[in-house]
């Protein structure tokens, strides 16, 4: 199979192999932590969760770091990326351990969310740094393949981490705190794995060895403006359009996720354990869609071009999302999870490739942080819209139709740009 052959070629590159190990461990830990948090906040038997409560939790966790995100980008272009992976994962291991203690202490939800906020906040640095560092370990001829396999492998690792969280809960202990501690151990392993790479390997070339934080933050506005101008140049306009399209598709994915959470909690199952199991199955099927995107995207993007592949992904989602979502039944929804996993990840691989190919190395950190901010804002916005439109049981025809219209709009707009 072509994807196995491509992966074998990339794994011969020592730098790629070690960067991939950091990604797999980091995102696997993310999957464990996120499932533990969802199980505690959404599926605790004593809680009557609403779409508004889910949206509020997402806003608390993501919006503050939408403000911090641009600062993260500036610092990523000044700090050694290897050091970001090392200290970032060590900090997340510590904060995840604190979160486990808070769960055991049955503290108020707001205090738990603050601790979780610290864990996910560092995630902004690590994920943006992983994307910005990839061109440093892979030559330009293999960049599309690397963008198909590396982020998708990370997403699959996060899915596997979620599966590990379910397994720990089922076999070892019915305890969300125990699951969070497993995540903390994986964060620690990711930090240790980063030590296998030299400090200078991942760049940037002009990083400051010991930057003064005040100086870096003072220059943030100027550096961000330079980054926006860099992205707005005519030869980088396709990357800007791709970022916009991907943000809208992320909005659609977020809205469907909130609806799926509510359906699993109330409409499709009779107990919280059944709801959590159905959610785990849906996430696993979506992970299979991510893997399918990794197999299909190099071939499709190579023949159509990354921009036109985004058009195909958005158009496919526009057609199939209402057909599979409107029955509000487990079987069609699982099929829809696969389709949205494939189309969302396929479009993301194409967007990553366009951004990496168009953006100079000294600007990649801040551009990928802005990319991350757009993801967060789109996701939180989707949760807010879903909270307004979803009834208590999660069945909403207007929401499904609205999402299909947005997908269709993305496909038409990108197609018009590509024809130009």
C-alpha positions in Angstrom: 0.0 0.0 0.0 1.3 3.4 -1.0 0.8 5.0 2.5 2.9 2.2 4.1 5.7 2.7 1.5 5.6 6.5 2.1 5.7 6.1 5.9 8.6 3.6 5.5 10.6 6.2 3.5 9.9 9.0 6.0 10.8 6.9 9.0 14.3 6.5 7.5 14.8 10.2 8.3 16.0 10.3 11.9 14.7 13.8 12.6 11.2 13.0 11.3 11.2 9.8 13.3 12.0 11.6 16.6 9.7 14.5 15.9 6.9 12.0 15.2 7.5 10.2 18.5 7.1 13.5 20.4 3.8 14.2 18.5 2.4 10.7 19.1 3.1 10.8 22.8 1.9 14.4 23.2 -1.4 13.9 21.3 -2.0 10.5 22.9 -1.8 12.2 26.2 -4.2 14.9 24.9 -6.7 12.2 24.0 -6.5 10.6 27.5 -6.9 14.0 29.2 -9.8 15.2 27.0 -11.8 12.0 27.4 -11.3 12.0 31.2 -12.5 15.6 31.3 -15.5 14.9 29.1 -16.4 11.9 31.2 -16.3 14.0 34.4 -18.0 17.1 33.1 -20.6 15.6 30.6 -21.2 12.0 31.6 -21.1 12.1 35.4 -24.4 10.5 36.5 -25.1 13.3 39.0 -24.8 16.0 36.4 -27.6 17.1 34.1 -25.5 18.5 31.3 -27.0 20.9 28.7 -25.6 22.2 25.4 -25.1 25.6 27.1 -23.0 24.0 29.8 -20.8 22.3 27.2 -20.5 25.6 25.3 -19.5 27.3 28.5 -16.8 24.7 29.2 -15.4 25.1 25.7 -15.3 28.8 26.0 -13.5 28.7 29.4 -11.0 26.3 28.0 -10.3 27.8 24.6 -11.2 31.5 24.3 -8.5 32.8 26.8 -5.9 31.1 24.7 -7.3 32.6 21.5 -6.0 35.8 23.0 -2.7 34.3 24.1 -2.2 32.5 20.8 -0.6 35.3 18.8 1.9 35.8 21.6 2.7 32.1 21.4 3.4 32.5 17.7 5.9 35.3 18.3 7.6 33.4 21.0 7.8 30.2 18.8 9.7 32.3 16.3 12.2 33.3 19.0 12.5 30.2 21.2 14.1 26.9 20.3 11.2 24.6 19.3 12.9 21.6 20.9 12.9 23.4 24.2 9.2 24.2 23.8 8.4 20.5 23.5 10.6 19.7 26.5 9.4 22.3 29.0 5.8 22.4 27.6 5.2 18.7 28.2 6.9 18.8 31.6 4.5 21.6 32.6 1.5 19.7 31.3 2.5 16.6 33.2 2.6 18.6 36.4 -0.7 20.4 35.8 -2.4 17.1 34.8 -1.3 15.6 38.1 -2.8 18.6 39.9 -6.1 18.2 38.0 -6.2 14.5 39.1 -5.9 15.7 42.7 -8.7 18.2 42.2 -11.0 15.5 40.8 -10.3 13.4 43.9 -11.1 16.3 46.1 -14.4 16.9 44.3 -13.8 20.6 44.0 -16.2 23.0 42.2 -16.3 22.7 38.5 -14.8 26.2 37.9 -11.6 25.3 39.8 -11.2 22.1 37.8 -11.7 24.0 34.5 -9.0 26.5 35.6 -6.5 23.6 36.0 -7.6 22.1 32.7 -7.2 25.5 31.2 -3.5 25.4 32.1 -3.0 22.0 30.5 -4.7 22.9 27.2 -3.1 26.4 27.2 0.4 24.9 26.8 -1.0 22.7 24.1 -1.2 25.9 21.9 2.6 26.1 21.9 3.3 22.4 21.4 0.9 21.8 18.5 1.9 25.0 16.6 5.5 24.1 17.2 5.1 20.6 15.8 3.6 22.0 12.6 6.2 24.7 12.3 9.1 22.3 12.8 8.1 19.7 10.3 9.8 21.3 7.3 13.1 21.3 9.3 13.2 17.5 9.2 11.6 16.7 5.8 12.6 18.0 2.4 10.1 19.9 0.3 9.5 17.0 -2.1 8.1 14.9 0.7 6.3 17.7 2.6 2.8 16.8 1.3 3.2 13.1 2.3 4.7 14.2 5.7 1.7 16.5 6.3 -0.7 13.6 5.5 1.0 11.2 7.8 2.4 13.2 10.7 -0.7 15.3 11.9 -3.0 12.4 11.0 -0.8 10.0 13.0 -1.1 12.5 15.9 -4.9 12.6 15.5 -5.0 8.8 15.5 -2.8 8.8 18.6 -5.3 11.2 20.3 -8.0 8.7 19.3 -6.0 5.8 20.7 -5.4 7.9 23.9 -9.2 8.2 24.2 -9.5 4.5 23.8 -6.9 4.0 26.5 -8.9 6.2 28.8 -12.0 4.1 28.3 -9.9 1.0 28.9 -8.4 2.4 32.1 -11.9 3.3 33.4 -13.3 -0.1 32.5 -10.4 -2.4 33.6 -8.3 -0.6 36.2 -10.6 1.8 38.0 -13.9 3.6 37.4 -12.0 6.8 38.2 -11.5 9.9 36.1 -8.5 10.9 38.3 -6.7 7.6 37.5 -7.3 8.3 33.8 -5.8 11.8 34.1 -2.7 10.4 35.8 -2.2 8.1 32.8 -2.3 11.3 30.7 0.3 12.9 33.0 2.6 9.9 32.5 2.4 10.2 28.7 3.1 13.9 28.8 6.3 13.1 30.8 7.3 10.5 28.2 6.8 13.1 25.5 9.2 15.5 27.3 11.8 12.8 27.6 11.4 11.9 23.9 12.2 15.5 22.9 15.6 15.1 24.5 16.7 12.8 21.7 16.8 15.8 19.3 19.5 18.5 19.3 18.4 22.0 20.5 19.2 23.5 17.1 17.6 20.9 14.9 14.1 22.3 14.8 15.0 26.0 14.5 14.2 28.7 14.0 17.5 29.8 12.6 17.3 33.2 14.2 16.0 32.1 17.6 17.2 34.0 20.6 19.3 31.8 23.0 18.0 33.6 26.1 15.2 36.0 25.0 13.9 38.6 27.4 10.1 38.0 27.7 9.3 41.7 28.0 11.1 42.5 24.8 9.4 39.7 23.0 5.9 40.7 24.1 6.6 44.4 23.4 7.3 43.6 19.8 4.3 41.3 19.4 2.1 43.8 17.6 4.8 44.7 15.1 5.7 41.0 14.5 2.1 40.0 14.0 1.5 42.8 11.5 4.6 41.6 9.7 3.2 38.0 9.7 -0.2 39.2 8.3 1.5 41.1 5.6 3.7 38.1 4.8 0.5 35.9 4.5 -1.3 38.6 2.5 1.3 38.8 -0.3 -0.1 37.7 -3.7 1.9 34.5 -3.9 0.6 33.4 -0.5 -3.1 34.3 -1.1 -4.0 30.6 -1.6 -2.8 29.8 1.9 -4.9 32.7 3.3 -8.0 31.3 1.5 -7.3 27.8 2.7 -7.0 29.0 6.4 -10.4 30.7 6.0 -12.0 27.6 4.5 -10.5 25.4 7.2 -11.8 27.6 10.0 -15.3 27.4 8.6 -15.0 23.6 8.3 -13.8 23.5 11.9 -16.9 25.5 12.9 -19.1 22.8 11.3 -17.2 20.0 12.9 -17.5 21.7 16.3 -21.2 22.1 16.0 -21.7 18.5 15.0 -19.6 17.4 18.0 -21.7 19.3 20.5 -24.9 17.8 18.9 -23.3 14.3 19.1 -22.4 14.8 22.7 -26.1 15.7 23.5 -27.5 12.8 21.4 -25.1 10.3 23.1 -26.0 11.7 26.6 -29.8 11.8 26.2 -31.5 10.7 22.9 -29.7 7.6 21.8 -28.9 5.9 25.1 -30.6 5.2 28.4 -27.6 5.4 30.8 -24.5 7.5 31.1 -22.2 4.5 30.6 -24.0 3.6 27.4 -23.7 7.2 26.3 -20.0 7.3 27.0 -19.5 4.0 25.1 -21.4 5.3 22.1 -19.3 8.5 22.1 -16.1 6.5 22.3 -17.3 4.4 19.3 -18.1 7.6 17.3 -14.7 9.1 18.0 -13.1 5.8 17.0 -15.0 5.8 13.7 -14.0 9.5 13.2 -10.4 8.4 13.8 -10.8 5.8 11.0 -11.9 8.7 8.8 -8.7 10.6 9.7 -6.6 7.6 8.7 -8.5 7.3 5.4 -7.7 11.0 4.8 -4.0 10.2 5.3 -4.2 7.5 2.7 -6.3 9.4 0.2 -5.0 13.0 0.4 -1.5 12.5 -1.0 -2.9 10.9 -4.1 -5.8 13.4 -4.5 -3.9 16.5 -3.6 -1.1 15.4 -6.0 -3.6 15.2 -8.9 -6.0 18.0 -8.1 -3.8 20.4 -6.1 -4.3 21.1 -2.4 -6.8 23.9 -3.0 -9.1 21.8 -5.2 -8.9 18.9 -2.8 -10.3 21.3 -0.1 -13.2 22.0 -2.6 -13.9 18.3 -2.9 -13.8 17.7 0.9 -16.2 20.6 1.6 -18.6 19.6 -1.2 -18.6 16.0 0.0 -19.5 17.0 3.5 -22.2 19.4 2.2 -24.0 16.5 0.5 -23.5 13.7 2.9 -23.8 15.5 6.3 -27.6 16.1 6.1 -28.2 12.7 4.6 -26.5 11.0 7.5 -27.3 13.5 10.2 -31.1 14.1 9.8 -32.2 10.5 10.7 -30.8 11.1 14.3 -30.0 7.4 14.6 -26.8 5.7 15.8 -25.9 3.9 12.5 -26.1 7.0 10.2 -24.4 9.2 12.8 -21.5 6.8 13.0 -21.2 6.9 9.2 -21.4 10.7 9.3 -18.6 10.7 11.9 -16.4 8.8 9.4 -17.3 11.2 6.6 -16.6 14.3 8.6 -13.3 12.8 10.0 -12.2 12.1 6.4 -13.2 15.5 4.9 -12.1 17.6 7.8 -8.7 15.9 8.1 -8.2 15.9 4.3 -8.8 19.6 4.2 -6.5 20.2 7.1 -3.7 18.3 5.5 -4.1 20.4 2.4 -4.2 23.6 4.4 -1.1 22.6 6.4 0.8 21.9 3.2 -0.2 25.3 1.6 0.8 27.2 4.7 4.1 25.5 5.1 5.0 25.8 1.4 4.0 29.5 1.2 5.3 30.8 4.5 9.0 31.5 5.2 10.5 29.6 8.2 11.0 32.7 10.3 7.2 33.4 10.1 5.9 29.8 10.5 5.5 29.9 14.3 3.3 33.0 14.4 1.3 31.9 11.4 0.5 28.5 12.8 -0.4 30.1 16.1 -2.9 32.3 14.3 -4.1 29.2 12.6 -4.6 27.6 16.0 -6.5 30.7 17.2 -8.8 30.5 14.3 -9.4 26.9 15.1 -10.3 27.7 18.8 -12.6 30.7 17.9 -14.4 28.6 15.3 -14.9 25.7 17.7 -16.2 27.9 20.5 -18.4 29.8 18.1 -19.8 26.5 16.9 -20.5 25.4 20.5 -22.3 28.8 21.2 -24.5 28.5 18.0 -25.2 24.8 18.9 -26.3 25.8 22.4 -28.8 28.3 21.0 -30.2 25.9 18.4 -30.1 22.5 20.2 -33.2 21.2 22.2 -32.5 19.3 25.4 -32.3 15.9 23.6 -29.9 17.2 20.9 -32.1 16.7 17.8 -32.1 19.9 15.7 -33.0 19.9 12.0 -32.1 23.6 11.6 -28.6 23.0 12.9 -27.9 20.1 10.5 -29.2 22.2 7.5 -27.1 25.2 8.6 -24.0 23.2 8.7 -24.6 21.7 5.3 -25.1 25.3 3.9 -21.8 26.4 5.4 -20.0 23.4 3.9 -21.5 24.2 0.5 -20.5 27.9 0.8 -16.9 26.9 1.5 -16.9 24.6 -1.6 -18.2 27.3 -3.9 -15.9 30.0 -2.6 -12.8 27.9 -2.9 -13.8 26.6 -6.3 -14.2 30.2 -7.6 -10.8 31.2 -6.2 -9.1 28.1 -7.7 -10.6 29.0 -11.1 -9.0 32.4 -10.9 
